[in-house]
Amino acid sequence: MRKHWRLAALFVLGAALVFAGSVYVFLWFVGNAESSGQVPMTLGLWTMSHLVTFTLYAVFWELLLVGIPIVIAVVVGWQWWKRLPETERRFHFGGRKRSTGGGGGSLLLFIAFCIKVFIDGR
């Protein structure tokens, strides 16, 4: 790490820019969703169809405007990593590895519920 501290600082700066960019893109999308007619003006008029299409379009714009530059940066970083000598590539993060025994099924259950309501309408 001492030899490549500039690249580590560039990585941290890139992560901060990605976070700020993703928040900015989401706020831009939310601000224009009502004026474009994609969602109703009143919160009480929202349906599951509005929620699903709003979420899909938000994910699409995030992938388009933030995801593609991330993929390009990862490919460039991977090419740089492959050209390093073997001795410099051996970098281990300290600490022990812990396994989490948690579930995390509530998000999947919510997504399944949204899909069911979207299809059935009930």
N, C-alpha and C positions, 0 to 999 in steps of 0.2 A: 504494500500500500504506500509506503514511503516514496517509492519510485514513480508511482502513477497517481499522485495526489491531485494533480490537475484534472485528470479524468474523473476521479471520484467527486471532485467539486462540480464538474460539469454534469455528472449523473444526478447529483442532488438538485442542481439548478433545473435540469430537465424535468425531474419529478415534480418540482414546485410549479413549473410552467404548465405541465400536463394537468395538474390539479386545478390550477387557476383557469386554464383554457376549458376544461370540462365543465366547471361551474359556470363560466361565462356563456358557453354554448347552450347549456341547459336553461339559464335565465333568458337568453335570447329567444329560445324556442318557446318557453312558457309565455313570454311577453307577446309573441306574435301568434300564438295559437288561437286566441279569442278573435283577433282582428281578421284572421284568415278564414274564420268560420268553421274551424275544426272542432271546437268545443262550444257548448252553449254559454251564454253570458251568466246565467244564474246557476249556482251550485246545485240547487234542487232539481234542475233539469238534466243533470248528468245521468247517463245510463252506463251499463257495463260495456256496451259497444264503444262509447266515448272514451272510457277508461282504457280499454285494450288498444284502440287505435292511437290514442294519445301516447301511451307507453311505447308502442311499436315505432311510431314516428320519432319519439325522443331518442330511443336506442339507435335508430337509423342515423339521425343527425350526429349523435355522439360518435358512432363508428366512422362516419364519413369524415367529419372535421377533426376528430381527435385520434381515432383508432388508426387511420392510415399513416399519419406521421409517426405514431408510436411503432408501427410495424417496420417502417423504413429505418427508424433509429435502431431498432433491435437487430435488423439485418446488418446494418453498418457496424454495430457493436460486436456482433457475432463474428464478422469477418476480421475485425481488429483482434478479437480474442484468439482466433485460430492462428494468427500470425505471431503470437507471443511465444517465446521459448517455453519449453515444458517446465522449467524451474520457476518461472514467473507465474505460470497458470495455477500452481498449487497454492491455493489460498483457502484456509479453513476458518469458518466462523466458529468462535469458541462456544463452549457450553454443551450441555447434554441435550439429546433429543427427547422430547416428551410427546406422548401420544395423547390425543384428546378423545375421551370416550363419549363426547356429546353427540346429540342427534342432529339437530338442524332441520328437522322435517317440517317445521311450521311454515317456512317459506315455500317449500314444495307443495304443501297442502293448500296454501293460499293461491298459488298459481293454478293448481288443478281446479280449485273452486271457481276462480275467475274464468277459466276456459269452459267449465260446465255451465255457468250462468250465461256466458257469451253465446254458447251453442243453443241451449234450451230457451233462454229468455226468462227463466224463473229463478 
